[in-house]
Each structure stands twice: as C-alpha cells, then as structure tokens.
Amino acid sequence: MKKIIVIGISGAGKSVLSRQVSQDLNLPLYHLDRIFHLPKGEMLDRSLFLAEQNKILSKETWVIDGNYASSLPERVAEADTIIWLDFPAWLCVMRVFRRSLRFRRDKSTRPDMAVHFEERLFSRDYGAFLYFVGSFNRKVRPKILTAVNQRSANTELIILKNKQDVMRFLSQL
C-alpha cells in the first residue's frame, strides 16, 4: 500500500481513518477538502482543482482523503488501494451534525479542512449539505461504484461498512 484513496459518505470518518493510515504506514496525507475550499465560502475552479490533484497523483506515495466524484476515476486509476467507507446515510447525517457542533466550538477538531473554512450551521447551504449527505447513497454511491469497478485488477478494494470494520482494519494494518 503506497497509493491509497479513502472515499465514502461525509461523516463516515474518512479524514480520521486517512490520518491513521498515513501515520501507521508513514505516507504523506492529502485532504481534497483543504484544496477545494477557499476563503469566504468560495470553491476552487475545477481545472485548478484537477491540476492540484494531478500534482499529488504524480508523487510516489500518498493517502488521499475525499470523494469529489467527478475526479474520482483519475484517483482510482492511480491508486493501488481503495478504502471505501460504505456507511448508512442516516448515521452519517447524525455524525455530520455532531461534528459541526464540535467544530463550531473548537476549529481544531477539523484538521482536514482549510484554515479559513467556516461551517455555517443552520444556514441554507448547511441544510443543502445535510440533504446531500442524506441522499448520498442514492445519488453519489452509484458513481463511486462505477468508478471502483473500473479499477485495475491489481488495485485492492477494501469496503468498510461500520465502525467495527474500521477498527478491525486498523488493527490488521
């Protein structure tokens, strides 16, 4: 495992798992959210985002945390390992809300996010994000499934369905 992507629904624990995998395997870690989110709620232009992603993909080793389904096929093509947190949406909606409350009190709880990122709890955007999480398995999961099914025969796919699976995986790492 030298080129690992960690994907899955928001709130499943991609960033936490990515940090642990990166630390245990001594691999550099890249959070796509840190690249994508700009100050004042702006988002990086798609072509610039892809250029940044390609810089990472050209390196010899990495752990990349994040979905960004439109650029997932490129990451799948370069990865030797895909770790997919395939959790229930209802659970992740609750976890996202709890995480947002924690982050609102203590910004250090989201080291995966850009320093300037602000979670606007109870805003229209936040409501849309919770809807996105709630509908993720219906709308985005099929795109992930298509991308991972296009992986090379040499690319290992690890599907973790719950916290117990994650803990078991980490203990065997």
KOLPA-433315 format. One line per field, with one value per residue: x, z, y of N, C-alpha, C in turn; residue in one letter. Coordinates in pm, whole numbers. Each point is the difference from the previous one (the first is absolute). Layout:
N
nx: X:...
nz: Z:...
ny: Y:...
cax: X:...
caz: Z:...
cay: Y:...
cx: X:...
cz: Z:...
cy: Y:...
r: A:...
END
This chain:
173
nx: 85:3:-110:-50:-121:-53:-106:-112:-111:-37:87:49:84:-17:-15:-77:-63:-10:-24:-81:-54:-6:-41:-86:-26:4:-123:32:-67:-99:-56:-85:-66:122:2:-117:1:-47:65:-79:14:103:-9:104:37:-86:39:-6:-119:-34:49:-61:-111:23:30:-106:-81:77:-31:107:-32:-116:-67:-106:-45:-111:-124:-63:-123:-3:88:-95:-46:47:-59:-112:23:32:-109:73:-61:-123:-14:-109:-33:-64:-23:-95:-80:-100:90:37:-130:-24:93:-47:-124:30:65:-106:-73:75:-3:-125:14:56:53:74:-132:31:105:-102:-51:-18:104:-32:-15:-123:-45:-88:5:-105:96:-41:126:-8:-120:51:102:-83:-69:113:32:-121:27:114:-50:-101:66:88:-52:-101:34:3:-112:-45:48:-40:-108:51:22:130:30:102:-109:43:-119:0:-108:-17:-85:89:-18:-68:-46:-18:-47:-69:-33:-20:-64:-40:-1
nz: 0:-116:-70:101:-45:76:-31:-21:60:-8:98:-97:-10:-124:52:96:-82:-85:105:44:-119:-20:123:-4:-122:73:-41:-98:69:-88:54:-85:116:44:-109:11:134:-53:33:97:21:-59:-123:2:-105:-72:-95:90:38:-126:-25:109:-35:-123:65:75:-101:-36:127:61:106:45:88:-78:75:-47:-26:-11:-10:-39:100:49:-125:1:118:-40:-113:92:69:102:80:3:92:-2:62:-6:66:91:-88:58:14:-125:-25:89:-57:-117:44:61:-110:-64:93:-7:-132:19:99:-80:-70:103:15:-94:34:-46:64:-102:37:-116:-3:-30:100:-90:123:-37:-93:-106:-10:131:-13:-104:82:102:-90:-41:128:28:-113:68:79:-15:20:99:87:-88:10:132:0:-89:75:114:-72:-25:126:7:-59:-7:-15:125:13:97:25:70:65:99:119:21:-124:29:119:-58:-98:87:68:-125:7
ny: -118:65:-33:68:-32:95:-74:68:-27:128:13:-77:103:47:120:-46:-81:100:78:-96:-22:131:11:-100:47:110:34:85:91:-13:108:-55:-9:-24:-73:-61:8:113:112:41:-129:56:-50:-80:70:-67:81:97:-45:-26:121:45:-62:42:113:-23:-29:100:15:-47:74:-45:72:-21:100:-60:39:118:-50:128:1:-77:-9:125:19:-56:65:89:-29:-46:90:-49:93:-74:113:-114:113:-27:57:-65:-96:17:16:-94:-75:39:-11:-113:-37:48:-54:-109:3:28:-90:-93:98:-31:-19:89:-74:-69:104:83:71:53:-131:35:-71:31:-42:-71:4:64:46:19:52:66:29:23:69:58:11:48:65:4:-92:83:116:-5:-84:12:129:-14:-69:86:99:-55:-19:120:-34:11:-113:84:73:4:-57:90:-72:113:-80:-5:55:-111:12:128:-30:-95:83:97:-95:-21:132
cax: -85:79:-87:-128:-107:-103:-123:-123:-96:42:-36:34:129:108:117:60:62:113:110:56:69:119:94:44:81:98:-26:-53:-146:-58:-145:-52:-77:93:33:-120:-68:72:-60:-132:-94:27:55:101:-42:20:127:108:-10:56:146:55:-13:99:131:5:2:130:97:21:-85:-98:-136:-87:-129:-105:-76:1:-34:33:142:31:62:144:63:-13:97:136:8:19:-97:-118:-73:-133:-86:-134:-83:-139:-14:-64:103:96:-65:13:141:36:-58:77:132:-15:-13:134:86:-43:60:145:40:108:-57:-8:129:-10:-57:83:0:-103:-132:-100:-122:-110:-107:-136:-18:-58:106:19:-115:24:104:-61:-81:98:45:-114:-33:127:0:-89:43:143:55:11:117:117:-1:48:144:81:-10:92:137:89:-7:101:-41:-78:-118:-36:-128:-27:-142:-34:114:69:84:112:90:63:96:114:78:74:83
caz: 0:-13:-59:61:8:100:-53:68:38:101:136:28:67:-99:40:118:-47:-85:88:66:-102:-36:112:16:-115:-25:-135:3:-2:-70:15:-114:49:26:-130:-67:69:4:96:-21:-57:-142:-31:-105:-135:-31:-70:98:92:-69:-9:134:20:-85:65:106:-63:-62:104:16:106:55:44:-40:69:-61:-109:-122:-94:-139:-25:62:-91:-10:123:-5:-98:54:133:14:102:19:125:-18:119:-58:120:-21:-7:119:104:-36:22:144:30:-57:85:126:-34:-24:131:61:-77:27:128:-1:-141:-13:-16:-143:-64:-142:-73:-13:120:-12:-18:104:-12:29:57:-12:-121:-114:-53:90:-23:-127:23:71:-100:-83:77:12:-130:-58:-43:-114:-115:-27:13:-131:-71:64:-41:-139:-2:60:-87:-112:52:-51:72:106:102:108:48:138:32:143:10:132:86:35:-116:1:111:-40:-105:59:84:-89:-89
cay: 118:121:102:-39:98:-29:60:-38:102:97:-38:-140:-4:-8:78:-64:-124:38:41:-118:-79:77:-10:-139:-43:106:51:137:7:115:14:75:115:111:58:47:111:126:94:60:-97:-24:-132:2:-32:-142:-26:18:-114:-117:20:-29:-144:-67:15:-101:-132:-25:-36:-146:-56:92:-35:110:-4:80:-58:78:-108:32:-26:-129:-97:23:-52:-146:-51:9:-61:-145:-41:83:-29:59:0:-14:6:46:146:55:8:105:130:28:22:131:104:-1:54:144:66:-4:89:137:38:-19:-17:-98:-134:-33:26:-33:113:120:83:104:-61:24:-78:92:-80:53:82:-71:-86:-113:-87:-69:-99:-114:-72:-72:-117:-90:-62:-44:-141:-12:81:1:-136:-67:53:-62:-141:-5:31:-108:-117:23:-9:-103:-128:5:96:-63:72:-35:64:-2:35:54:33:-125:-32:94:-37:-127:34:70:-92:-91:80
cx: 89:-79:-143:-100:-102:-123:-119:-81:58:-48:33:134:119:126:72:73:124:120:67:79:131:108:57:93:107:-8:-52:-152:-45:-151:-52:-82:90:36:-121:-62:91:-64:-137:-98:19:61:95:-61:37:135:119:0:64:152:66:-7:107:141:17:15:135:108:8:-92:-98:-120:-83:-138:-98:-64:19:-18:40:147:45:65:153:74:-6:106:142:19:36:-96:-112:-66:-131:-79:-144:-101:-144:-9:-58:102:94:-60:14:146:48:-52:79:139:-7:-13:136:93:-34:63:153:45:109:-53:-11:134:2:-50:100:-19:-115:-142:-91:-122:-114:-123:-132:-18:-65:103:20:-116:15:106:-56:-89:92:45:-114:-33:124:-7:-90:57:148:60:8:121:129:11:52:151:83:-6:91:147:77:-16:100:-36:-90:-115:-36:-127:-26:-141:-41:127:80:91:124:101:74:107:126:86:85:100:148
cz: 0:-56:37:-12:103:-43:84:39:106:137:34:72:-95:49:119:-42:-85:84:63:-99:-39:107:11:-112:-38:-144:10:-20:-68:17:-115:44:25:-129:-57:62:13:105:-46:-71:-149:-17:-118:-133:-34:-67:94:101:-63:-12:134:29:-81:57:108:-62:-62:102:16:103:48:60:-36:61:-76:-118:-131:-119:-144:-32:62:-98:-14:121:2:-93:55:132:-8:104:9:130:-9:130:-50:114:-34:7:129:113:-28:13:147:36:-54:89:131:-24:-19:131:70:-69:27:129:-5:-142:-17:-19:-146:-69:-149:-85:-6:124:-1:-10:118:-29:41:43:-13:-117:-109:-59:87:-13:-128:16:74:-95:-90:72:7:-129:-68:-55:-120:-124:-35:3:-134:-81:58:-43:-143:-6:56:-83:-123:44:-67:83:116:114:101:41:138:33:149:21:133:81:38:-114:-4:106:-33:-106:59:85:-85:-89:26
cy: 124:117:-37:115:-49:79:-44:122:94:-46:-144:-12:-13:69:-62:-127:32:42:-120:-86:69:-14:-142:-45:102:51:144:-1:129:-4:85:122:121:73:73:125:121:92:51:-92:-27:-140:11:-41:-145:-28:17:-114:-124:10:-32:-150:-75:13:-107:-139:-33:-39:-152:-64:106:-75:123:-23:87:-69:73:-95:30:-26:-133:-99:17:-56:-153:-60:-2:-74:-148:-57:102:-45:77:-17:7:-10:43:153:58:18:116:139:39:32:135:112:11:60:151:76:6:100:146:52:-1:-32:-105:-142:-41:30:-33:116:115:87:101:-57:32:-84:92:-80:76:96:-85:-97:-123:-99:-80:-107:-122:-81:-84:-127:-103:-74:-60:-143:-23:69:-15:-140:-74:48:-59:-145:-15:23:-115:-128:11:-15:-113:-127:-3:95:-68:91:-52:77:-19:56:62:23:-124:-46:88:-39:-130:25:65:-92:-95:75:-22
r: M:K:K:I:I:V:I:G:I:S:G:A:G:K:S:V:L:S:R:Q:V:S:Q:D:L:N:L:P:L:Y:H:L:D:R:I:F:H:L:P:K:G:E:M:L:D:R:S:L:F:L:A:E:Q:N:K:I:L:S:K:E:T:W:V:I:D:G:N:Y:A:S:S:L:P:E:R:V:A:E:A:D:T:I:I:W:L:D:F:P:A:W:L:C:V:M:R:V:F:R:R:S:L:R:F:R:R:D:K:S:T:R:P:D:M:A:V:H:F:E:E:R:L:F:S:R:D:Y:G:A:F:L:Y:F:V:G:S:F:N:R:K:V:R:P:K:I:L:T:A:V:N:Q:R:S:A:N:T:E:L:I:I:L:K:N:K:Q:D:V:M:R:F:L:S:Q:L
END
